[in-house]
Amino acid sequence: MSAQRQSPFANLTPVVKNLLIINLICFLPFVVLSDNNYQGLVVNNLGLFYFNSPHFRVWQILTYMFIHGGWAHILFNMFALFSFGPILEYAIGPKRFFNLYFICGIGAALIQMLVQAFEVHSIIGSFTLYNDIQGLDQMAVAKLQGIYGAPVVGASGAIFGLLVAFGMLYPNLELMILFIPVPVKAKYIIPVYILIEIFEGFGQFAGDNVAHFAHLGGALLGFILIKFWRLR
C-alpha cells in the first residue's frame, strides 16, 4: 500500500492495538446476544457492582473496563483511545502507558465505590446494608436499589486518565472538537470536560445513570501518575 493510501491503523502502538482488540472482542456478545441475555450473562457477571452488593465479585474491578453498554459507549471510548493513546504510548513508553491505563481504570472503580459507600452511609448510617429498608422514603429506596443493583461498565475511567495525562504532557496541542469549528488547545478543552463531570456528578440529575465519579477518579489518578513520574 502506498504512503498516500496507508491504513489509519498502521501506526498503532502495541498496547493501544491490543486494548482495542480486547475491547472489541468483549463487545461481541452485545452484538450477537439479545439485550436480556447480554445483561444476564455478561454485564451482571463482569460489570462492577458495589462491594456490599450480592452481585459483587473481586474480578469485576478489572473486567468492568472491557464491558460496554452500547454502540455509542464503546465508540466514544475507543475513538478516544485510538486518538490519544498512540501519542501517549510513544511519549512515555509501552510499560508506563500500560500502567497508566490500568491504574486509572482500577482507581476509577475504587473511587466510584468509595463515593457509593458515602451515599449508602448518608441514607442508612452504615456502609453496608443489613437492616430492613421499609422505613425509608421512596427516593432513598430507589437510590439504594440503584447502587446495589446497577453495575458500572466501560473504559471511561481509564480514558479520562489518558485525557488528563495527554493534557499535562501536550497542553498547547490544538484539538478539533465536535461542533466547535476551530481548534482548541488541550489545556483548555480537557479541564472543561472535568468541570462538566464534577457538575453532573454532584448534581445527580434525574435519569442520569453515568458513573461520573469513576470518570473523575480516573482523571485524578492520571494527574497523580504524571506528577509522580515527573514527566513533562
Accessible surface in RSA format (square Angstrom, percent):
REM  Atomic radii and reference values for relative SASA: ProtOr
REM  Chains: A
REM  Algorithm: Lee & Richards
REM  Probe-radius: 1.40
REM  Slices: 20
REM RES _ NUM      All-atoms   Total-Side   Main-Chain    Non-polar    All polar
REM                ABS   REL    ABS   REL    ABS   REL    ABS   REL    ABS   REL
RES MET A   1   178.48  92.4  87.53  57.9  90.95 216.6 100.31  85.3  78.16 103.6
RES SER A   2    57.41  48.5  38.84  51.8  18.57  42.8  46.74  99.5  10.67  15.0
RES ALA A   3    89.63  82.4  60.99  94.1  28.64  65.2  67.11  94.5  22.52  59.7
RES GLN A   4   162.56  90.9 123.87  90.5  38.70  92.1  67.08 142.8  95.48  72.4
RES ARG A   5   186.91  78.5 171.55  87.4  15.37  36.6  58.03  79.3 128.89  78.1
RES GLN A   6    97.83  54.7  78.35  57.3  19.48  46.4  16.59  35.3  81.24  61.6
RES SER A   7    42.92  36.3  35.15  46.9   7.77  17.9  30.45  64.8  12.47  17.5
RES PRO A   8    98.07  71.5  73.58  67.1  24.49  89.0  86.76  71.6  11.31  70.3
RES PHE A   9   119.78  59.9 114.81  71.1   4.97  12.9 115.07  69.8   4.71  13.5
RES ALA A  10    55.04  50.6  17.47  27.0  37.56  85.4  29.17  41.1  25.86  68.5
RES ASN A  11    94.58  65.2  88.90  85.9   5.67  13.7  27.13  65.3  67.45  65.2
RES LEU A  12    23.49  13.1   9.27   6.6  14.22  35.8   9.41   6.6  14.08  37.9
RES THR A  13     6.19   4.4   4.53   4.6   1.66   4.0   6.19   8.3   0.00   0.0
RES PRO A  14    82.84  60.4  78.08  71.2   4.76  17.3  82.84  68.4   0.00   0.0
RES VAL A  15    21.85  14.4  19.47  17.6   2.38   5.7  21.85  19.0   0.00   0.0
RES VAL A  16     0.00   0.0   0.00   0.0   0.00   0.0   0.00   0.0   0.00   0.0
RES LYS A  17    91.52  44.6  91.39  56.1   0.13   0.3  38.67  34.8  52.85  56.3
RES ASN A  18    81.57  56.3  81.37  78.6   0.20   0.5  17.03  41.0  64.54  62.4
RES LEU A  19     5.29   2.9   5.29   3.8   0.00   0.0   5.29   3.7   0.00   0.0
RES LEU A  20    18.00  10.0  18.00  12.9   0.00   0.0  18.00  12.6   0.00   0.0
RES ILE A  21    82.85  47.1  81.73  60.9   1.12   2.7  82.85  59.7   0.00   0.0
RES ILE A  22    75.81  43.1  75.18  56.0   0.63   1.5  75.81  54.6   0.00   0.0
RES ASN A  23     0.11   0.1   0.00   0.0   0.11   0.3   0.00   0.0   0.11   0.1
RES LEU A  24    97.35  54.2  94.30  67.5   3.05   7.7  94.41  66.3   2.94   7.9
RES ILE A  25   101.57  57.8  98.57  73.4   3.00   7.2  98.57  71.0   3.00   8.1
RES CYS A  26    36.98  28.0  29.61  33.0   7.37  17.3   7.34  18.6  29.64  32.0
RES PHE A  27     8.53   4.3   7.28   4.5   1.25   3.3   8.53   5.2   0.00   0.0
RES LEU A  28    98.02  54.6  97.99  70.1   0.02   0.1  98.02  68.8   0.00   0.0
RES PRO A  29    35.94  26.2  34.94  31.8   1.00   3.6  35.83  29.6   0.11   0.7
RES PHE A  30    45.62  22.8  36.42  22.6   9.21  24.0  36.42  22.1   9.21  26.3
RES VAL A  31    77.65  51.1  48.80  44.2  28.86  69.5  52.86  45.9  24.80  67.3
RES VAL A  32   112.73  74.2  76.64  69.4  36.09  87.0  83.00  72.1  29.74  80.7
RES LEU A  33    59.40  33.1  46.01  32.9  13.39  33.7  49.00  34.4  10.40  28.0
RES SER A  34    62.91  53.2  46.42  61.9  16.50  38.0  52.41 111.6  10.50  14.7
RES ASP A  35   114.66  80.3 104.58 104.1  10.08  23.8  36.84  86.7  77.81  77.6
RES ASN A  36   128.05  88.3 118.07 114.1   9.98  24.0  26.76  64.4 101.29  97.9
RES ASN A  37    74.31  51.2  72.40  70.0   1.91   4.6   2.92   7.0  71.39  69.0
RES TYR A  38    10.37   4.8  10.37   5.9   0.00   0.0  10.35   7.8   0.03   0.0
RES GLN A  39    78.30  43.8  78.30  57.2   0.00   0.0  34.17  72.7  44.14  33.5
RES GLY A  40    34.51  42.6   0.00   N/A  34.51  42.6  24.29  66.7  10.22  22.9
RES LEU A  41   115.37  64.3 102.56  73.4  12.81  32.2 102.58  72.0  12.79  34.4
RES VAL A  42    15.30  10.1  14.91  13.5   0.39   1.0  15.30  13.3   0.00   0.0
RES VAL A  43     9.82   6.5   9.82   8.9   0.00   0.0   9.82   8.5   0.00   0.0
RES ASN A  44    53.49  36.9  47.44  45.8   6.05  14.6  10.53  25.3  42.96  41.5
RES ASN A  45    70.73  48.8  69.80  67.5   0.93   2.2  13.23  31.8  57.51  55.6
RES LEU A  46    58.11  32.4  58.11  41.6   0.00   0.0  58.11  40.8   0.00   0.0
RES GLY A  47     0.00   0.0   0.00   N/A   0.00   0.0   0.00   0.0   0.00   0.0
RES LEU A  48     3.21   1.8   1.42   1.0   1.79   4.5   1.42   1.0   1.79   4.8
RES PHE A  49     2.28   1.1   1.62   1.0   0.66   1.7   2.28   1.4   0.00   0.0
RES TYR A  50     0.88   0.4   0.00   0.0   0.88   2.3   0.00   0.0   0.88   1.1
RES PHE A  51    89.90  45.0  75.58  46.8  14.32  37.3  75.58  45.8  14.32  41.0
RES ASN A  52    36.06  24.9  21.68  21.0  14.37  34.6   3.03   7.3  33.03  31.9
RES SER A  53     7.09   6.0   0.00   0.0   7.09  16.3   0.00   0.0   7.09   9.9
RES PRO A  54   103.19  75.2  79.01  72.0  24.18  87.9  91.65  75.7  11.54  71.7
RES HIS A  55    86.34  47.2  81.97  57.0   4.37  11.2  45.88  47.3  40.45  47.1
RES PHE A  56    39.14  19.6  29.48  18.3   9.66  25.1  29.48  17.9   9.66  27.6
RES ARG A  57   106.41  44.7 102.94  52.5   3.47   8.3  26.60  36.3  79.81  48.4
RES VAL A  58   116.36  76.6 111.66 101.1   4.70  11.3 111.66  97.0   4.70  12.8
RES TRP A  59   131.84  52.9 122.71  59.4   9.13  21.4 129.82  69.2   2.01   3.3
RES GLN A  60     0.11   0.1   0.11   0.1   0.00   0.0   0.00   0.0   0.11   0.1
RES ILE A  61    34.47  19.6  34.47  25.7   0.00   0.0  34.47  24.8   0.00   0.0
RES LEU A  62    81.29  45.3  81.15  58.1   0.14   0.3  81.15  57.0   0.14   0.4
RES THR A  63    32.10  22.8  31.16  31.6   0.94   2.2  31.90  42.8   0.20   0.3
RES TYR A  64     3.07   1.4   3.07   1.7   0.00   0.0   2.33   1.8   0.74   0.9
RES MET A  65     0.25   0.1   0.25   0.2   0.00   0.0   0.25   0.2   0.00   0.0
RES PHE A  66    22.63  11.3  22.18  13.7   0.45   1.2  22.18  13.4   0.45   1.3
RES ILE A  67     3.12   1.8   2.78   2.1   0.34   0.8   3.12   2.2   0.00   0.0
RES HIS A  68     0.69   0.4   0.26   0.2   0.43   1.1   0.00   0.0   0.69   0.8
RES GLY A  69    47.66  58.8   0.00   N/A  47.66  58.8  21.75  59.7  25.91  58.0
RES GLY A  70    13.28  16.4   0.00   N/A  13.28  16.4  13.28  36.4   0.00   0.0
RES TRP A  71   142.34  57.1 138.37  67.0   3.97   9.3 117.75  62.8  24.58  39.9
RES ALA A  72    83.48  76.8  69.48 107.2  14.00  31.9  76.37 107.5   7.12  18.9
RES HIS A  73    55.40  30.3  47.09  32.7   8.31  21.3  41.41  42.7  13.99  16.3
RES ILE A  74     2.91   1.7   2.91   2.2   0.00   0.0   2.91   2.1   0.00   0.0
RES LEU A  75   109.23  60.8 106.88  76.5   2.35   5.9 107.51  75.5   1.72   4.6
RES PHE A  76   109.35  54.7 101.96  63.2   7.38  19.2 108.31  65.7   1.04   3.0
RES ASN A  77     0.03   0.0   0.03   0.0   0.00   0.0   0.00   0.0   0.03   0.0
RES MET A  78    14.12   7.3  13.00   8.6   1.12   2.7  13.77  11.7   0.35   0.5
RES PHE A  79   139.59  69.8 134.38  83.2   5.21  13.6 138.47  84.0   1.12   3.2
RES ALA A  80     7.48   6.9   6.15   9.5   1.34   3.0   7.17  10.1   0.32   0.8
RES LEU A  81     0.13   0.1   0.00   0.0   0.13   0.3   0.13   0.1   0.00   0.0
RES PHE A  82    60.25  30.1  55.78  34.5   4.48  11.7  55.78  33.8   4.48  12.8
RES SER A  83    39.62  33.5  21.45  28.6  18.17  41.9  23.72  50.5  15.90  22.3
RES PHE A  84    30.94  15.5  30.94  19.2   0.00   0.0  30.94  18.8   0.00   0.0
RES GLY A  85     0.00   0.0   0.00   N/A   0.00   0.0   0.00   0.0   0.00   0.0
RES PRO A  86    15.96  11.6  15.96  14.5   0.00   0.0  15.96  13.2   0.00   0.0
RES ILE A  87    65.66  37.4  63.42  47.2   2.24   5.4  65.09  46.9   0.56   1.5
RES LEU A  88     0.00   0.0   0.00   0.0   0.00   0.0   0.00   0.0   0.00   0.0
RES GLU A  89     3.56   2.0   1.65   1.2   1.91   4.5   1.62   3.1   1.94   1.6
RES TYR A  90   155.95  72.8 126.28  71.8  29.67  77.2 102.47  77.0  53.47  65.9
RES ALA A  91    52.66  48.4  10.84  16.7  41.82  95.1  21.43  30.2  31.23  82.7
RES ILE A  92    18.66  10.6   2.06   1.5  16.60  40.0   7.32   5.3  11.34  30.8
RES GLY A  93    22.44  27.7   0.00   N/A  22.44  27.7  21.42  58.8   1.01   2.3
RES PRO A  94    73.25  53.4  72.86  66.4   0.39   1.4  73.08  60.3   0.17   1.1
RES LYS A  95   166.58  81.3 157.96  96.9   8.62  20.5 107.65  96.9  58.92  62.8
RES ARG A  96    90.14  37.8  89.44  45.6   0.70   1.7  19.36  26.5  70.78  42.9
RES PHE A  97     0.00   0.0   0.00   0.0   0.00   0.0   0.00   0.0   0.00   0.0
RES PHE A  98   100.86  50.5 100.86  62.5   0.00   0.0 100.86  61.1   0.00   0.0
RES ASN A  99    48.61  33.5  47.19  45.6   1.42   3.4   3.38   8.1  45.23  43.7
RES LEU A 100     0.00   0.0   0.00   0.0   0.00   0.0   0.00   0.0   0.00   0.0
RES TYR A 101     0.00   0.0   0.00   0.0   0.00   0.0   0.00   0.0   0.00   0.0
RES PHE A 102    31.17  15.6  31.17  19.3   0.00   0.0  31.17  18.9   0.00   0.0
RES ILE A 103    69.18  39.4  66.07  49.2   3.11   7.5  68.35  49.2   0.82   2.2
RES CYS A 104     0.00   0.0   0.00   0.0   0.00   0.0   0.00   0.0   0.00   0.0
RES GLY A 105     0.00   0.0   0.00   N/A   0.00   0.0   0.00   0.0   0.00   0.0
RES ILE A 106    59.94  34.1  59.94  44.7   0.00   0.0  59.94  43.2   0.00   0.0
RES GLY A 107    10.15  12.5   0.00   N/A  10.15  12.5   9.65  26.5   0.50   1.1
RES ALA A 108     0.00   0.0   0.00   0.0   0.00   0.0   0.00   0.0   0.00   0.0
RES ALA A 109     0.28   0.3   0.00   0.0   0.28   0.6   0.28   0.4   0.00   0.0
RES LEU A 110    90.70  50.5  85.33  61.0   5.37  13.5  86.10  60.5   4.60  12.4
RES ILE A 111    41.49  23.6  41.18  30.7   0.32   0.8  41.49  29.9   0.00   0.0
RES GLN A 112    18.24  10.2  18.24  13.3   0.00   0.0   0.28   0.6  17.96  13.6
RES MET A 113    15.63   8.1  14.69   9.7   0.94   2.2  14.99  12.7   0.65   0.9
RES LEU A 114   100.48  56.0  96.02  68.7   4.46  11.2  99.89  70.2   0.59   1.6
RES VAL A 115    32.49  21.4  31.51  28.5   0.98   2.4  32.39  28.1   0.10   0.3
RES GLN A 116    13.73   7.7  13.73  10.0   0.00   0.0   2.23   4.8  11.50   8.7
RES ALA A 117     9.65   8.9   9.65  14.9   0.00   0.0   9.65  13.6   0.00   0.0
RES PHE A 118   124.00  62.0 119.56  74.1   4.44  11.6 119.86  72.7   4.14  11.8
RES GLU A 119    30.49  17.5  28.21  21.3   2.27   5.4  19.99  38.7  10.49   8.6
RES VAL A 120     0.00   0.0   0.00   0.0   0.00   0.0   0.00   0.0   0.00   0.0
RES HIS A 121    75.65  41.3  72.98  50.7   2.67   6.8  39.60  40.8  36.05  41.9
RES SER A 122    93.42  78.9  51.52  68.8  41.90  96.5  49.33 105.0  44.09  61.8
RES ILE A 123    43.48  24.7  20.54  15.3  22.94  55.3  24.95  18.0  18.53  50.3
RES ILE A 124    49.28  28.0  16.79  12.5  32.49  78.3  24.95  18.0  24.33  66.0
RES GLY A 125    52.57  64.8   0.00   N/A  52.57  64.8  25.68  70.5  26.89  60.2
RES SER A 126    41.03  34.7  37.07  49.5   3.96   9.1  26.45  56.3  14.58  20.4
RES PHE A 127    90.64  45.3  88.75  55.0   1.89   4.9  88.75  53.8   1.89   5.4
RES THR A 128    28.14  20.0  26.13  26.5   2.01   4.8  18.62  25.0   9.52  14.4
RES LEU A 129    51.16  28.5  32.92  23.6  18.24  45.9  32.92  23.1  18.24  49.1
RES TYR A 130   177.88  83.0 139.08  79.1  38.80 101.0 110.11  82.7  67.77  83.5
RES ASN A 131   122.71  84.6 109.79 106.1  12.92  31.1  30.60  73.6  92.11  89.0
RES ASP A 132   107.60  75.4  71.45  71.1  36.15  85.5  46.18 108.7  61.43  61.3
RES ILE A 133    44.66  25.4  43.32  32.3   1.34   3.2  43.82  31.6   0.83   2.3
RES GLN A 134   155.21  86.8 124.47  91.0  30.74  73.2  44.80  95.4 110.41  83.7
RES GLY A 135    82.37 101.6   0.00   N/A  82.37 101.6  43.37 119.0  39.00  87.3
RES LEU A 136    53.60  29.9  38.17  27.3  15.43  38.8  40.33  28.3  13.28  35.7
RES ASP A 137    95.36  66.8  81.10  80.7  14.27  33.7  49.99 117.6  45.38  45.3
RES GLN A 138   158.03  88.4 146.26 106.9  11.77  28.0  54.05 115.0 103.98  78.9
RES MET A 139   162.18  84.0 153.38 101.5   8.80  21.0 115.76  98.4  46.43  61.5
RES ALA A 140    15.20  14.0  10.07  15.5   5.13  11.7  14.69  20.7   0.51   1.4
RES VAL A 141    33.39  22.0  33.39  30.2   0.00   0.0  33.39  29.0   0.00   0.0
RES ALA A 142    56.77  52.2  46.82  72.3   9.95  22.6  48.46  68.3   8.30  22.0
RES LYS A 143    71.28  34.8  64.20  39.4   7.08  16.9  43.98  39.6  27.29  29.1
RES LEU A 144     2.54   1.4   1.97   1.4   0.57   1.4   2.29   1.6   0.25   0.7
RES GLN A 145   114.59  64.1 102.90  75.2  11.69  27.8  38.80  82.6  75.79  57.5
RES GLY A 146    36.13  44.6   0.00   N/A  36.13  44.6  31.84  87.4   4.29   9.6
RES ILE A 147     9.83   5.6   7.75   5.8   2.08   5.0   9.43   6.8   0.40   1.1
RES TYR A 148    23.86  11.1  22.52  12.8   1.35   3.5  22.60  17.0   1.26   1.6
RES GLY A 149    44.58  55.0   0.00   N/A  44.58  55.0  23.63  64.8  20.95  46.9
RES ALA A 150    52.82  48.6  46.29  71.4   6.53  14.8  48.49  68.3   4.33  11.5
RES PRO A 151    29.00  21.1  10.75   9.8  18.25  66.3  10.75   8.9  18.25 113.4
RES VAL A 152    18.76  12.3  15.04  13.6   3.72   9.0  18.76  16.3   0.00   0.0
RES VAL A 153    33.20  21.8  19.99  18.1  13.22  31.8  19.99  17.4  13.22  35.8
RES GLY A 154     2.31   2.8   0.00   N/A   2.31   2.8   0.05   0.1   2.25   5.0
RES ALA A 155     0.29   0.3   0.00   0.0   0.29   0.7   0.29   0.4   0.00   0.0
RES SER A 156    11.45   9.7  11.16  14.9   0.29   0.7   5.48  11.7   5.97   8.4
RES GLY A 157     2.63   3.2   0.00   N/A   2.63   3.2   0.14   0.4   2.49   5.6
RES ALA A 158     0.26   0.2   0.00   0.0   0.26   0.6   0.00   0.0   0.26   0.7
RES ILE A 159     1.42   0.8   1.42   1.1   0.00   0.0   1.42   1.0   0.00   0.0
RES PHE A 160    11.59   5.8  11.59   7.2   0.00   0.0  11.59   7.0   0.00   0.0
RES GLY A 161     0.00   0.0   0.00   N/A   0.00   0.0   0.00   0.0   0.00   0.0
RES LEU A 162     1.95   1.1   1.95   1.4   0.00   0.0   1.95   1.4   0.00   0.0
RES LEU A 163     9.61   5.4   9.61   6.9   0.00   0.0   9.61   6.7   0.00   0.0
RES VAL A 164    16.99  11.2  15.69  14.2   1.29   3.1  16.37  14.2   0.62   1.7
RES ALA A 165     0.00   0.0   0.00   0.0   0.00   0.0   0.00   0.0   0.00   0.0
RES PHE A 166     1.08   0.5   1.08   0.7   0.00   0.0   1.08   0.7   0.00   0.0
RES GLY A 167     9.75  12.0   0.00   N/A   9.75  12.0   6.05  16.6   3.70   8.3
RES MET A 168    56.87  29.5  30.17  20.0  26.70  63.6  37.41  31.8  19.46  25.8
RES LEU A 169    21.30  11.9   5.64   4.0  15.65  39.4   5.74   4.0  15.56  41.9
RES TYR A 170    70.04  32.7  65.94  37.5   4.10  10.7  52.32  39.3  17.72  21.8
RES PRO A 171    46.47  33.9  46.47  42.4   0.00   0.0  46.47  38.4   0.00   0.0
RES ASN A 172    84.72  58.4  73.18  70.7  11.54  27.8  26.26  63.2  58.46  56.5
RES LEU A 173    78.28  43.6  71.73  51.3   6.55  16.5  75.75  53.2   2.53   6.8
RES GLU A 174    99.25  57.0  77.38  58.5  21.87  52.1  18.37  35.5  80.88  66.0
RES LEU A 175    23.82  13.3  21.22  15.2   2.61   6.5  23.82  16.7   0.00   0.0
RES MET A 176   127.99  66.3  98.25  65.0  29.74  70.8  90.89  77.3  37.10  49.2
RES ILE A 177    34.89  19.9  28.19  21.0   6.70  16.1  31.01  22.3   3.88  10.5
RES LEU A 178   140.26  78.1 120.50  86.2  19.76  49.7 127.04  89.2  13.22  35.6
RES PHE A 179   186.87  93.5 144.22  89.3  42.65 111.0 158.49  96.1  28.39  81.3
RES ILE A 180    61.73  35.1  57.00  42.5   4.73  11.4  58.02  41.8   3.71  10.1
RES PRO A 181   121.61  88.6  89.90  82.0  31.71 115.3 101.79  84.0  19.82 123.2
RES VAL A 182    88.11  58.0  88.11  79.8   0.00   0.0  88.11  76.6   0.00   0.0
RES PRO A 183    64.27  46.8  49.54  45.2  14.73  53.5  49.54  40.9  14.73  91.5
RES VAL A 184    31.13  20.5  27.97  25.3   3.16   7.6  31.13  27.0   0.00   0.0
RES LYS A 185    70.41  34.4  68.75  42.2   1.66   4.0  26.17  23.6  44.24  47.1
RES ALA A 186     0.08   0.1   0.00   0.0   0.08   0.2   0.00   0.0   0.08   0.2
RES LYS A 187    83.72  40.8  68.95  42.3  14.77  35.2  34.44  31.0  49.28  52.5
RES TYR A 188   126.01  58.8 120.55  68.6   5.47  14.2  89.39  67.2  36.62  45.1
RES ILE A 189    15.93   9.1  15.45  11.5   0.48   1.2  15.93  11.5   0.00   0.0
RES ILE A 190     9.67   5.5   9.67   7.2   0.00   0.0   9.67   7.0   0.00   0.0
RES PRO A 191    61.19  44.6  57.94  52.8   3.25  11.8  60.87  50.3   0.33   2.0
RES VAL A 192    70.70  46.5  70.64  64.0   0.06   0.2  70.70  61.4   0.00   0.0
RES TYR A 193    72.83  34.0  72.03  41.0   0.79   2.1  50.74  38.1  22.09  27.2
RES ILE A 194    34.64  19.7  34.64  25.8   0.00   0.0  34.64  24.9   0.00   0.0
RES LEU A 195   115.08  64.1 111.34  79.7   3.74   9.4 111.64  78.4   3.44   9.3
RES ILE A 196    79.86  45.4  77.59  57.8   2.28   5.5  79.82  57.5   0.04   0.1
RES GLU A 197    17.90  10.3  17.90  13.5   0.00   0.0   0.30   0.6  17.59  14.4
RES ILE A 198    68.67  39.1  68.67  51.2   0.00   0.0  68.67  49.5   0.00   0.0
RES PHE A 199   134.38  67.2 126.21  78.2   8.18  21.3 133.10  80.7   1.28   3.7
RES GLU A 200    55.33  31.8  54.60  41.3   0.73   1.7   4.88   9.4  50.45  41.2
RES GLY A 201     4.12   5.1   0.00   N/A   4.12   5.1   2.14   5.9   1.99   4.4
RES PHE A 202   147.80  73.9 123.05  76.2  24.75  64.4 124.56  75.5  23.24  66.5
RES GLY A 203    35.16  43.4   0.00   N/A  35.16  43.4  16.16  44.4  19.00  42.5
RES GLN A 204    97.03  54.3  67.67  49.5  29.36  69.9  32.07  68.3  64.96  49.3
RES PHE A 205    98.12  49.1  89.09  55.2   9.03  23.5  92.72  56.2   5.40  15.5
RES ALA A 206   110.62 101.7  69.93 107.9  40.69  92.6  80.46 113.3  30.16  79.9
RES GLY A 207    83.99 103.6   0.00   N/A  83.99 103.6  45.84 125.8  38.15  85.4
RES ASP A 208    55.47  38.9  22.06  22.0  33.41  79.0  20.58  48.4  34.89  34.8
RES ASN A 209   146.43 101.0 110.65 106.9  35.78  86.2  42.81 103.0 103.62 100.2
RES VAL A 210    73.05  48.1  56.41  51.1  16.64  40.1  61.26  53.2  11.79  32.0
RES ALA A 211    18.80  17.3   9.11  14.1   9.69  22.0  14.43  20.3   4.37  11.6
RES HIS A 212    11.71   6.4   9.85   6.8   1.85   4.7   9.85  10.2   1.85   2.2
RES PHE A 213    30.11  15.1  30.05  18.6   0.06   0.2  30.05  18.2   0.06   0.2
RES ALA A 214     3.61   3.3   3.61   5.6   0.00   0.0   3.61   5.1   0.00   0.0
RES HIS A 215    21.00  11.5  21.00  14.6   0.00   0.0  13.24  13.7   7.75   9.0
RES LEU A 216    27.37  15.2  23.18  16.6   4.19  10.5  23.71  16.7   3.66   9.9
RES GLY A 217     1.27   1.6   0.00   N/A   1.27   1.6   1.12   3.1   0.16   0.3
RES GLY A 218     0.00   0.0   0.00   N/A   0.00   0.0   0.00   0.0   0.00   0.0
RES ALA A 219     6.53   6.0   5.44   8.4   1.10   2.5   5.81   8.2   0.72   1.9
RES LEU A 220    91.04  50.7  85.98  61.5   5.05  12.7  90.51  63.6   0.53   1.4
RES LEU A 221    33.01  18.4  33.01  23.6   0.00   0.0  33.01  23.2   0.00   0.0
RES GLY A 222     0.00   0.0   0.00   N/A   0.00   0.0   0.00   0.0   0.00   0.0
RES PHE A 223    91.95  46.0  91.95  57.0   0.00   0.0  91.95  55.7   0.00   0.0
RES ILE A 224    81.73  46.5  79.43  59.2   2.30   5.6  81.14  58.4   0.59   1.6
RES LEU A 225    16.35   9.1  16.35  11.7   0.00   0.0  16.35  11.5   0.00   0.0
RES ILE A 226     3.16   1.8   2.65   2.0   0.51   1.2   2.65   1.9   0.51   1.4
RES LYS A 227   125.52  61.2 113.05  69.4  12.46  29.7  57.68  51.9  67.83  72.3
RES PHE A 228   154.52  77.3 131.92  81.7  22.60  58.8 140.83  85.4  13.69  39.2
RES TRP A 229    40.14  16.1  25.82  12.5  14.32  33.6  13.54   7.2  26.60  43.2
RES ARG A 230   210.48  88.4 185.60  94.6  24.88  59.2  65.99  90.2 144.48  87.6
RES LEU A 231    40.69  22.7  27.29  19.5  13.40  33.7  28.65  20.1  12.03  32.4
RES ARG A 232   256.02 107.5 199.59 101.7  56.43 134.4  88.91 121.5 167.11 101.3
END  Absolute sums over single chains surface
CHAIN  1 A    13157.8      10886.4       2271.4       9027.8       4130.0
END  Absolute sums over all chains
TOTAL         13157.8      10886.4       2271.4       9027.8       4130.0
